[in-house]
Amino acid sequence: MPATDLPLLIDAALEAGRIATRYSGRTAQRWDKPGDAGPVTEADLAVNTMLEDRLPGARPGYGWLSEETEDSTDRLACERVFIVDPIDGTRSFAEGSRTWAHSLAVAQGGIVTAAVIYLPQRDLLYAAATGQGATLNGEPIKVSQKATLAEAEILAAKPNLDPRHWRQGSAPDFARAYRPSLAYRMALVGQGRFDGMLTLRPSWEWDIAAGDLILREALGRCTDRTGQPLRFNNPHPRLNGIVAAGTRVHQQLSDALDPAGTGIPGTAKT
């Protein structure tokens, strides 16, 4: 139930911020995950322990999916599931940056119904529940409604401009910017600070579930790279990239993208 799940997520996110900020990013103990899966710190694990105790404890019938918990197929039998990234932007956290976030969501039947993205060191708390709109620190937010891609500023890592991703063999003209936390990028688009964002590589559900609802409730559109709506709690919890923006910019990005990722005729799929 979105109305009751959102306050639970907000309280848990605030507690996550209190825990994480007890650690100094540069001195927090850090490990590299197997298989080149990125870093994890003692702060990630401490936040995850708290969330895994608090959230399922408050909602015993909900499933659990977190970046820092070994996955279990048990969640697939649950109508509702928590989808959590204890710290999105762990590299930033470990470097002592302020640009990292806690990303918490509830999905019901594959659709996110309550979501929070919280950046404790920037005092930014984005939240949304189905049918209730999206907020930043309690104030309503809406996406930008730029009319053309040419005048838009899009959050995207540089590899997304690779010619193979685009129908005409090159990316269309738009201003590019970047932020290290994928959840924060999505929230910034929901806030209207940027006109869109995209990531064209497979993306973990815990990085994007909360941002998906915040964007949609802020009257934006959020799909995978082929234009399909996002569905969560999949057996393999990874989605086919993200394209998010106001409706007009989203349409123009989608029209310019090559869904197969082949780009220039004759090039191989990757």
TORMI-247891 format. One line per field, with one value per residue: residue in three letters; chain; x, y, z of N, C-alpha, C, CB in turn. Coordinates in steps of 0.2 Angstrom, whole numbers, plus 5000, padded with zeros to 4 digits. Glycine has a CB too. Layout:
aa: c(ALA/...)
ch: c(A/...)
n_px: c(X/...)
n_py: c(Y/...)
n_pz: c(Z/...)
ca_px: c(X/...)
ca_py: c(Y/...)
ca_pz: c(Z/...)
c_px: c(X/...)
c_py: c(Y/...)
c_pz: c(Z/...)
cb_px: c(X/...)
cb_py: c(Y/...)
cb_pz: c(Z/...)
END
This chain:
aa: c(MET/PRO/ALA/THR/ASP/LEU/PRO/LEU/LEU/ILE/ASP/ALA/ALA/LEU/GLU/ALA/GLY/ARG/ILE/ALA/THR/ARG/TYR/SER/GLY/ARG/THR/ALA/GLN/ARG/TRP/ASP/LYS/PRO/GLY/ASP/ALA/GLY/PRO/VAL/THR/GLU/ALA/ASP/LEU/ALA/VAL/ASN/THR/MET/LEU/GLU/ASP/ARG/LEU/PRO/GLY/ALA/ARG/PRO/GLY/TYR/GLY/TRP/LEU/SER/GLU/GLU/THR/GLU/ASP/SER/THR/ASP/ARG/LEU/ALA/CYS/GLU/ARG/VAL/PHE/ILE/VAL/ASP/PRO/ILE/ASP/GLY/THR/ARG/SER/PHE/ALA/GLU/GLY/SER/ARG/THR/TRP/ALA/HIS/SER/LEU/ALA/VAL/ALA/GLN/GLY/GLY/ILE/VAL/THR/ALA/ALA/VAL/ILE/TYR/LEU/PRO/GLN/ARG/ASP/LEU/LEU/TYR/ALA/ALA/ALA/THR/GLY/GLN/GLY/ALA/THR/LEU/ASN/GLY/GLU/PRO/ILE/LYS/VAL/SER/GLN/LYS/ALA/THR/LEU/ALA/GLU/ALA/GLU/ILE/LEU/ALA/ALA/LYS/PRO/ASN/LEU/ASP/PRO/ARG/HIS/TRP/ARG/GLN/GLY/SER/ALA/PRO/ASP/PHE/ALA/ARG/ALA/TYR/ARG/PRO/SER/LEU/ALA/TYR/ARG/MET/ALA/LEU/VAL/GLY/GLN/GLY/ARG/PHE/ASP/GLY/MET/LEU/THR/LEU/ARG/PRO/SER/TRP/GLU/TRP/ASP/ILE/ALA/ALA/GLY/ASP/LEU/ILE/LEU/ARG/GLU/ALA/LEU/GLY/ARG/CYS/THR/ASP/ARG/THR/GLY/GLN/PRO/LEU/ARG/PHE/ASN/ASN/PRO/HIS/PRO/ARG/LEU/ASN/GLY/ILE/VAL/ALA/ALA/GLY/THR/ARG/VAL/HIS/GLN/GLN/LEU/SER/ASP/ALA/LEU/ASP/PRO/ALA/GLY/THR/GLY/ILE/PRO/GLY/THR/ALA/LYS/THR)
ch: c(A/A/A/A/A/A/A/A/A/A/A/A/A/A/A/A/A/A/A/A/A/A/A/A/A/A/A/A/A/A/A/A/A/A/A/A/A/A/A/A/A/A/A/A/A/A/A/A/A/A/A/A/A/A/A/A/A/A/A/A/A/A/A/A/A/A/A/A/A/A/A/A/A/A/A/A/A/A/A/A/A/A/A/A/A/A/A/A/A/A/A/A/A/A/A/A/A/A/A/A/A/A/A/A/A/A/A/A/A/A/A/A/A/A/A/A/A/A/A/A/A/A/A/A/A/A/A/A/A/A/A/A/A/A/A/A/A/A/A/A/A/A/A/A/A/A/A/A/A/A/A/A/A/A/A/A/A/A/A/A/A/A/A/A/A/A/A/A/A/A/A/A/A/A/A/A/A/A/A/A/A/A/A/A/A/A/A/A/A/A/A/A/A/A/A/A/A/A/A/A/A/A/A/A/A/A/A/A/A/A/A/A/A/A/A/A/A/A/A/A/A/A/A/A/A/A/A/A/A/A/A/A/A/A/A/A/A/A/A/A/A/A/A/A/A/A/A/A/A/A/A/A/A/A/A/A/A/A/A/A/A/A/A/A/A/A/A/A/A/A)
n_px: c(5004/5005/5002/5005/5017/5027/5030/5037/5048/5054/5057/5066/5076/5081/5087/5097/5105/5110/5117/5127/5134/5142/5153/5169/5172/5184/5192/5184/5183/5186/5181/5184/5172/5169/5172/5174/5164/5163/5166/5163/5159/5162/5152/5141/5138/5134/5123/5115/5112/5104/5093/5088/5084/5075/5065/5059/5055/5045/5036/5031/5027/5033/5045/5063/5076/5092/5107/5117/5114/5114/5105/5089/5077/5066/5059/5052/5040/5033/5020/5023/5038/5053/5065/5082/5096/5109/5119/5120/5132/5144/5158/5160/5157/5167/5178/5176/5167/5152/5141/5132/5119/5105/5094/5078/5064/5047/5040/5025/5018/5027/5028/5034/5028/5031/5044/5060/5074/5088/5100/5111/5121/5119/5107/5095/5080/5071/5055/5041/5025/5013/5001/5002/5010/5027/5040/5053/5061/5049/5042/5033/5038/5042/5046/5056/5050/5056/5056/5063/5076/5088/5090/5091/5098/5107/5109/5122/5134/5149/5152/5139/5137/5143/5144/5138/5126/5116/5104/5108/5121/5128/5127/5113/5113/5115/5117/5128/5129/5135/5133/5138/5130/5118/5104/5103/5105/5093/5083/5087/5082/5069/5067/5068/5080/5088/5086/5084/5090/5101/5106/5114/5118/5115/5106/5105/5091/5090/5097/5088/5075/5068/5070/5063/5049/5049/5052/5041/5030/5033/5028/5036/5043/5049/5058/5065/5079/5073/5061/5051/5040/5046/5048/5049/5057/5062/5067/5081/5088/5090/5089/5086/5094/5091/5080/5075/5065/5056/5041/5042/5056/5060/5053/5060/5074/5071/5067/5079/5088/5096/5088/5093/5107/5116/5119/5129/5126/5131/5140/5144/5133/5134)
n_py: c(4994/5010/5022/5019/5013/5023/5032/5023/5020/5033/5035/5025/5028/5040/5035/5027/5037/5043/5032/5030/5042/5042/5036/5040/5043/5041/5034/5023/5006/4996/4985/4975/4969/4952/4947/4959/4968/4980/4991/4989/4995/4996/5004/5003/4990/4991/4999/4991/4980/4986/4990/4978/4972/4981/4985/4972/4967/4976/4974/4959/4950/4955/4953/4953/4962/4967/4976/4972/4960/4943/4936/4929/4917/4917/4929/4930/4924/4934/4946/4959/4968/4974/4984/4988/4999/5001/5010/5020/5024/5021/5022/5035/5038/5032/5039/5051/5060/5070/5066/5054/5041/5035/5022/5017/5007/5001/4988/4982/4969/4970/4984/4999/5007/5015/5026/5032/5042/5047/5059/5061/5070/5080/5085/5081/5075/5065/5059/5048/5042/5031/5040/5051/5061/5068/5073/5084/5086/5088/5097/5099/5092/5093/5086/5094/5102/5104/5107/5103/5091/5097/5108/5103/5097/5083/5070/5059/5046/5047/5035/5032/5040/5033/5029/5017/5016/5023/5028/5035/5034/5042/5052/5063/5081/5087/5095/5088/5081/5075/5064/5055/5045/5034/5034/5047/5054/5051/5056/5070/5073/5071/5082/5092/5099/5094/5089/5076/5059/5046/5029/5016/5003/4987/4988/4987/4983/4988/5000/5009/5007/5016/5029/5027/5028/5040/5049/5046/5050/5063/5067/5063/5052/5036/5023/5007/5005/5002/5008/5001/5000/5000/4985/4977/4966/4955/4938/4938/4952/4963/4977/4983/4995/5013/5026/5042/5056/5072/5071/5075/5076/5064/5056/5060/5056/5042/5040/5043/5033/5018/5003/4990/4993/4993/5004/5011/5005/4988/4987/4977/4969/4973)
n_pz: c(5000/4994/5002/5015/5014/5010/5021/5029/5021/5021/5034/5036/5026/5032/5043/5038/5032/5044/5049/5038/5037/5048/5045/5038/5021/5015/5024/5027/5028/5014/5001/4986/4975/4970/4952/4946/4950/4956/4970/4988/5004/5022/5027/5017/5020/5034/5033/5025/5033/5043/5036/5031/5042/5047/5037/5031/5043/5047/5037/5035/5024/5013/4999/4996/4989/4987/4983/4992/4998/4996/4983/4982/4976/4983/4983/4972/4973/4980/4981/4984/4985/4993/4985/4985/4986/4996/4997/4984/4972/4978/4975/4974/4987/4994/4989/4996/4992/4991/4984/4984/4987/4996/4990/4990/4987/4985/4976/4967/4960/4950/4947/4953/4968/4979/4984/4988/4987/4994/4999/5010/5013/5006/5009/5003/5000/4990/4986/4982/4979/4972/4963/4971/4967/4966/4977/4983/4997/5003/4995/4980/4964/4947/4930/4918/4903/4891/4873/4863/4859/4855/4863/4875/4891/4895/4906/4906/4904/4896/4887/4882/4871/4860/4843/4839/4846/4840/4828/4817/4816/4824/4839/4843/4843/4859/4875/4887/4903/4919/4933/4947/4954/4949/4954/4959/4947/4940/4950/4949/4936/4938/4946/4937/4936/4926/4909/4904/4906/4902/4902/4893/4895/4902/4917/4935/4945/4958/4957/4950/4953/4962/4957/4945/4949/4955/4944/4935/4943/4944/4932/4921/4908/4909/4903/4896/4885/4873/4873/4881/4895/4912/4922/4937/4950/4943/4938/4934/4940/4931/4920/4903/4900/4902/4898/4902/4904/4901/4891/4878/4875/4878/4868/4857/4860/4860/4847/4841/4845/4842/4845/4844/4846/4836/4827/4816/4799/4796/4806/4821/4833/4850)
ca_px: c(5000/5009/5001/5008/5024/5031/5033/5041/5054/5057/5061/5072/5081/5084/5091/5102/5109/5113/5123/5132/5138/5146/5159/5173/5172/5191/5195/5180/5186/5183/5183/5182/5168/5172/5170/5174/5157/5163/5168/5159/5162/5159/5146/5136/5135/5130/5116/5111/5110/5099/5087/5086/5081/5069/5060/5055/5052/5039/5031/5034/5025/5036/5051/5069/5081/5097/5113/5122/5112/5114/5099/5085/5071/5060/5056/5048/5033/5030/5017/5026/5045/5058/5071/5086/5103/5110/5123/5121/5138/5149/5165/5160/5157/5174/5182/5175/5162/5145/5136/5130/5112/5101/5089/5073/5058/5043/5036/5020/5016/5032/5027/5035/5023/5033/5051/5064/5081/5090/5107/5111/5126/5117/5101/5090/5076/5066/5050/5035/5020/5008/4995/5003/5016/5034/5043/5059/5061/5042/5039/5031/5043/5040/5051/5057/5046/5059/5052/5067/5082/5094/5090/5091/5104/5105/5114/5124/5141/5152/5151/5133/5138/5146/5140/5134/5120/5112/5102/5111/5128/5131/5123/5111/5115/5112/5122/5129/5132/5136/5133/5141/5125/5112/5098/5103/5103/5085/5080/5088/5078/5062/5066/5068/5086/5091/5080/5084/5095/5101/5111/5112/5120/5111/5106/5102/5085/5091/5099/5084/5068/5066/5070/5057/5043/5049/5051/5034/5025/5035/5025/5040/5042/5054/5058/5071/5082/5069/5055/5047/5040/5051/5045/5054/5057/5063/5072/5087/5086/5093/5085/5090/5096/5086/5079/5070/5064/5049/5038/5044/5063/5060/5052/5066/5079/5069/5068/5086/5092/5095/5086/5098/5113/5120/5121/5131/5125/5137/5143/5142/5130/5138)
ca_py: c(5000/5016/5027/5017/5011/5029/5034/5018/5021/5039/5034/5020/5032/5045/5031/5025/5043/5043/5027/5031/5048/5040/5034/5044/5039/5039/5029/5017/4999/4995/4979/4975/4963/4947/4947/4966/4970/4986/4991/4989/4998/4994/5008/4999/4984/4993/5002/4986/4976/4990/4990/4971/4971/4986/4985/4966/4967/4980/4971/4952/4947/4958/4951/4958/4963/4972/4975/4970/4954/4937/4936/4922/4916/4918/4936/4930/4922/4939/4951/4966/4967/4980/4985/4993/5000/5004/5016/5021/5029/5019/5024/5042/5038/5030/5045/5057/5065/5070/5064/5047/5041/5029/5021/5012/5006/4995/4986/4978/4966/4973/4991/5003/5010/5019/5026/5037/5043/5052/5061/5064/5075/5086/5086/5081/5069/5064/5054/5047/5036/5031/5044/5056/5065/5067/5078/5085/5089/5089/5101/5095/5093/5091/5086/5099/5101/5106/5105/5099/5088/5101/5113/5099/5095/5076/5067/5053/5045/5048/5029/5032/5044/5029/5029/5011/5016/5028/5026/5039/5033/5047/5054/5069/5086/5089/5096/5082/5082/5068/5064/5048/5041/5033/5036/5054/5057/5050/5061/5077/5074/5072/5088/5097/5102/5092/5088/5069/5055/5039/5024/5011/4997/4983/4991/4983/4985/4992/5007/5013/5007/5022/5034/5026/5031/5048/5052/5045/5054/5070/5068/5061/5046/5032/5016/5004/5008/5000/5011/4997/5002/4996/4980/4975/4959/4950/4933/4941/4959/4968/4979/4984/5002/5017/5032/5045/5063/5074/5067/5077/5075/5056/5054/5062/5052/5036/5040/5043/5027/5011/4998/4984/4995/4992/5010/5012/4999/4984/4986/4971/4970/4972)
ca_pz: c(5000/4994/5007/5021/5013/5009/5027/5031/5017/5022/5041/5035/5023/5036/5048/5033/5032/5050/5049/5033/5039/5054/5042/5033/5015/5013/5028/5028/5026/5007/4997/4979/4975/4964/4946/4944/4952/4960/4977/4994/5010/5028/5027/5013/5024/5040/5031/5022/5039/5047/5031/5030/5048/5048/5032/5031/5050/5047/5031/5034/5018/5007/4997/4998/4984/4989/4980/4996/5000/4991/4980/4983/4972/4987/4982/4966/4975/4984/4977/4985/4986/4993/4981/4989/4986/5003/4995/4977/4971/4983/4973/4976/4995/4996/4988/5001/4989/4994/4979/4984/4989/4998/4986/4993/4984/4985/4969/4968/4954/4945/4946/4959/4971/4984/4982/4991/4986/5000/4999/5017/5014/5002/5012/4998/5000/4985/4988/4978/4980/4966/4963/4976/4965/4968/4981/4985/5004/5005/4990/4974/4959/4940/4925/4913/4897/4885/4867/4858/4861/4854/4868/4881/4894/4897/4911/4902/4904/4889/4882/4879/4864/4855/4837/4838/4850/4837/4821/4811/4817/4829/4844/4841/4847/4866/4880/4891/4910/4922/4941/4948/4957/4944/4957/4959/4940/4939/4954/4946/4930/4941/4949/4932/4935/4919/4904/4903/4907/4899/4902/4888/4897/4907/4924/4940/4947/4964/4955/4946/4955/4966/4952/4940/4951/4956/4937/4933/4947/4942/4925/4916/4905/4910/4899/4894/4879/4867/4874/4885/4902/4916/4926/4942/4953/4938/4940/4934/4941/4927/4914/4897/4900/4905/4895/4906/4902/4899/4886/4871/4874/4879/4862/4853/4862/4858/4840/4838/4848/4839/4850/4844/4848/4830/4825/4809/4796/4795/4813/4825/4839/4856)
c_px: c(5004/5009/5005/5016/5029/5034/5038/5048/5058/5061/5067/5078/5085/5089/5098/5107/5113/5119/5128/5137/5142/5153/5162/5174/5179/5194/5190/5183/5182/5186/5181/5178/5171/5169/5169/5167/5157/5165/5162/5162/5159/5152/5140/5133/5132/5123/5112/5108/5104/5092/5084/5082/5074/5063/5056/5052/5045/5033/5033/5032/5029/5043/5057/5074/5085/5103/5118/5119/5112/5107/5096/5079/5065/5056/5051/5041/5029/5026/5020/5034/5049/5064/5076/5093/5105/5114/5124/5127/5143/5156/5165/5160/5164/5179/5181/5170/5156/5140/5135/5123/5110/5095/5084/5067/5054/5040/5031/5018/5021/5032/5029/5030/5025/5041/5054/5071/5083/5098/5108/5116/5125/5110/5095/5087/5070/5061/5044/5031/5015/5002/4996/5008/5022/5036/5050/5059/5054/5038/5038/5037/5040/5046/5051/5052/5049/5056/5057/5074/5088/5095/5091/5098/5103/5111/5115/5131/5143/5151/5144/5132/5141/5142/5136/5127/5114/5110/5106/5119/5132/5126/5120/5114/5111/5118/5122/5132/5132/5136/5135/5135/5119/5106/5098/5102/5096/5082/5081/5083/5070/5061/5066/5075/5090/5085/5079/5090/5095/5107/5109/5115/5115/5112/5102/5096/5086/5094/5094/5076/5065/5065/5065/5051/5043/5049/5044/5029/5027/5033/5030/5039/5049/5053/5064/5073/5078/5062/5050/5046/5044/5046/5051/5052/5057/5067/5079/5086/5090/5089/5089/5090/5090/5086/5074/5071/5057/5047/5041/5052/5064/5059/5057/5072/5077/5070/5075/5090/5091/5094/5091/5105/5118/5123/5123/5130/5132/5141/5140/5138/5135/5133)
c_py: c(5006/5021/5026/5015/5017/5031/5030/5019/5027/5038/5030/5024/5037/5041/5029/5031/5044/5038/5028/5036/5047/5038/5039/5040/5037/5034/5023/5011/4998/4988/4979/4968/4958/4949/4955/4969/4977/4985/4991/4991/4995/4998/5005/4993/4985/4995/4996/4981/4980/4989/4983/4969/4975/4985/4978/4965/4970/4977/4963/4948/4949/4954/4956/4957/4968/4971/4971/4963/4949/4936/4929/4923/4917/4924/4935/4928/4928/4944/4958/4964/4974/4979/4990/4993/5004/5011/5016/5026/5027/5021/5032/5043/5037/5035/5051/5062/5065/5067/5056/5047/5034/5028/5016/5013/5000/4994/4981/4975/4969/4980/4994/5007/5015/5020/5032/5037/5049/5053/5065/5070/5081/5088/5087/5074/5069/5058/5054/5041/5036/5035/5050/5061/5064/5073/5079/5089/5092/5094/5098/5097/5090/5091/5092/5097/5104/5103/5101/5097/5093/5106/5110/5098/5088/5073/5060/5052/5045/5041/5029/5036/5039/5028/5022/5011/5020/5027/5029/5038/5038/5050/5061/5075/5088/5091/5090/5084/5075/5069/5056/5043/5040/5036/5043/5057/5056/5055/5068/5078/5075/5079/5094/5101/5100/5089/5080/5066/5049/5035/5018/5004/4993/4987/4987/4987/4990/4999/5011/5012/5013/5028/5033/5029/5038/5051/5052/5050/5062/5072/5067/5054/5042/5025/5013/5007/5007/5004/5007/5000/4997/4991/4978/4968/4954/4944/4935/4949/4964/4970/4982/4992/5006/5024/5036/5053/5065/5071/5069/5075/5067/5053/5055/5058/5045/5035/5040/5037/5022/5006/4992/4986/4994/4998/5010/5005/4995/4983/4980/4973/4969/4973)
c_pz: c(5000/5000/5013/5020/5013/5016/5030/5028/5019/5029/5040/5031/5027/5041/5044/5033/5038/5051/5045/5035/5045/5051/5038/5027/5014/5018/5030/5025/5019/5005/4990/4978/4969/4958/4943/4945/4955/4967/4982/5000/5016/5029/5023/5017/5030/5038/5029/5028/5043/5042/5031/5037/5049/5043/5032/5038/5050/5042/5030/5028/5012/5005/4998/4992/4985/4985/4985/5000/4995/4989/4982/4979/4976/4985/4976/4967/4979/4979/4978/4987/4988/4989/4983/4987/4992/5002/4987/4975/4976/4981/4975/4984/4997/4994/4992/4998/4992/4990/4979/4988/4992/4993/4988/4989/4986/4978/4971/4961/4948/4944/4953/4961/4976/4983/4986/4989/4990/4999/5005/5017/5009/5004/5007/4999/4995/4987/4983/4980/4974/4968/4967/4973/4968/4972/4982/4992/5005/5000/4983/4968/4952/4935/4921/4907/4891/4879/4863/4861/4860/4859/4875/4884/4897/4901/4907/4903/4897/4884/4879/4872/4859/4849/4837/4842/4846/4830/4816/4812/4821/4833/4842/4845/4853/4870/4885/4898/4913/4930/4942/4951/4952/4947/4957/4952/4939/4943/4951/4940/4933/4944/4944/4932/4929/4915/4903/4906/4903/4901/4898/4889/4902/4914/4929/4943/4953/4962/4952/4948/4958/4961/4947/4942/4952/4949/4935/4937/4946/4935/4919/4913/4907/4907/4899/4887/4873/4868/4878/4892/4906/4921/4931/4946/4948/4941/4940/4934/4938/4921/4909/4896/4902/4900/4899/4904/4902/4893/4879/4870/4874/4872/4857/4854/4859/4851/4837/4840/4843/4844/4850/4846/4842/4827/4818/4805/4795/4801/4816/4831/4845/4862)
cb_px: c(4995/5008/4994/5005/5025/5027/5027/5039/5052/5052/5056/5070/5078/5079/5088/5100/5105/5108/5120/5129/5134/5143/5158/5179/5170/5195/5196/5173/5185/5185/5180/5188/5161/5170/5163/5176/5153/5157/5172/5155/5163/5163/5147/5139/5141/5134/5117/5115/5116/5101/5089/5091/5085/5071/5063/5059/5057/5040/5032/5031/5018/5038/5051/5072/5078/5097/5116/5124/5105/5117/5098/5083/5071/5062/5061/5051/5034/5035/5009/5023/5049/5060/5069/5086/5105/5114/5130/5115/5135/5150/5166/5153/5152/5176/5182/5181/5161/5143/5138/5135/5108/5099/5091/5072/5059/5037/5041/5013/5009/5031/5020/5042/5018/5031/5052/5064/5082/5088/5109/5113/5133/5116/5101/5094/5073/5069/5048/5037/5017/5006/4989/5005/5013/5039/5039/5064/5066/5041/5043/5024/5050/5034/5050/5064/5039/5067/5049/5069/5084/5093/5085/5087/5106/5104/5111/5122/5143/5159/5152/5128/5141/5148/5144/5138/5121/5115/5095/5110/5132/5134/5126/5103/5115/5107/5121/5133/5127/5142/5127/5146/5122/5112/5098/5110/5107/5083/5083/5095/5078/5061/5073/5063/5091/5096/5081/5082/5096/5100/5113/5114/5127/5112/5102/5107/5080/5095/5105/5084/5067/5070/5077/5057/5041/5056/5056/5032/5026/5042/5022/5048/5041/5055/5055/5071/5089/5068/5052/5049/5032/5055/5041/5054/5050/5066/5070/5091/5086/5100/5080/5086/5098/5087/5077/5072/5068/5049/5031/5043/5067/5055/5045/5068/5080/5062/5064/5090/5090/5102/5079/5098/5116/5117/5128/5138/5122/5141/5144/5148/5124/5143)
cb_py: c(5000/5019/5029/5012/5007/5034/5036/5011/5021/5045/5031/5014/5035/5048/5025/5023/5049/5043/5020/5032/5054/5035/5027/5047/5043/5046/5033/5019/4994/5000/4972/4975/4965/4940/4944/4966/4965/4990/4997/4982/5005/4995/5015/4996/4979/4998/5007/4981/4976/4997/4993/4967/4972/4993/4986/4960/4969/4987/4975/4948/4947/4965/4948/4956/4963/4973/4982/4975/4955/4931/4937/4922/4910/4918/4941/4925/4916/4942/4952/4970/4963/4980/4986/4991/5004/4999/5017/5022/5036/5011/5024/5046/5033/5023/5047/5060/5063/5078/5066/5042/5043/5029/5020/5014/5006/4996/4983/4981/4968/4969/4993/5007/5005/5017/5027/5036/5045/5049/5065/5059/5072/5085/5093/5081/5068/5063/5055/5047/5036/5023/5040/5053/5072/5066/5078/5089/5095/5092/5108/5097/5089/5095/5080/5100/5103/5105/5111/5104/5082/5105/5118/5093/5100/5072/5066/5052/5038/5050/5023/5035/5050/5022/5029/5005/5019/5035/5027/5046/5032/5053/5055/5069/5093/5084/5103/5077/5087/5065/5066/5048/5043/5026/5033/5057/5053/5043/5061/5078/5068/5067/5089/5102/5099/5086/5092/5068/5054/5039/5022/5014/4997/4976/4998/4983/4980/4989/5006/5010/5001/5024/5034/5018/5027/5049/5049/5038/5052/5071/5075/5062/5046/5031/5017/4997/5006/4993/5012/4990/5002/5000/4975/4980/4959/4953/4926/4939/4960/4965/4985/4982/5004/5019/5032/5044/5064/5082/5068/5084/5078/5053/5057/5069/5052/5034/5046/5049/5026/5009/4996/4981/4991/4988/5012/5014/5000/4987/4992/4966/4966/4978)
cb_pz: c(5006/4988/5008/5025/5007/5006/5033/5030/5010/5023/5046/5031/5017/5040/5051/5026/5030/5056/5048/5026/5039/5059/5038/5037/5010/5013/5035/5025/5031/5003/5001/4974/4973/4966/4945/4937/4955/4959/4979/4995/5010/5034/5025/5007/5026/5044/5025/5018/5044/5048/5024/5028/5054/5048/5025/5029/5055/5045/5025/5040/5017/5008/4990/5004/4977/4996/4978/5001/5003/4994/4973/4991/4968/4994/4981/4961/4979/4988/4979/4990/4980/5001/4973/4997/4979/5007/4999/4973/4972/4983/4965/4974/4998/4992/4980/5002/4981/4996/4972/4988/4983/5005/4978/5000/4976/4991/4964/4971/4952/4939/4944/4958/4974/4991/4975/4999/4978/5007/4992/5022/5012/4994/5016/4991/5007/4978/4995/4971/4987/4965/4965/4982/4966/4962/4987/4980/5005/5011/4989/4971/4960/4937/4921/4911/4898/4885/4864/4852/4858/4847/4868/4881/4900/4890/4918/4895/4907/4889/4886/4884/4865/4858/4831/4841/4857/4838/4820/4811/4810/4825/4851/4842/4843/4869/4884/4888/4914/4920/4944/4953/4964/4942/4964/4962/4935/4941/4961/4944/4925/4946/4953/4933/4941/4920/4898/4896/4915/4891/4910/4881/4900/4907/4923/4946/4949/4969/4950/4939/4960/4972/4948/4939/4958/4959/4932/4933/4955/4943/4924/4918/4898/4918/4892/4894/4878/4867/4867/4884/4904/4921/4923/4948/4957/4932/4936/4927/4949/4925/4917/4891/4893/4912/4887/4913/4895/4899/4886/4870/4880/4884/4859/4853/4869/4861/4837/4841/4855/4835/4849/4837/4854/4825/4829/4808/4789/4790/4817/4827/4840/4857)
END
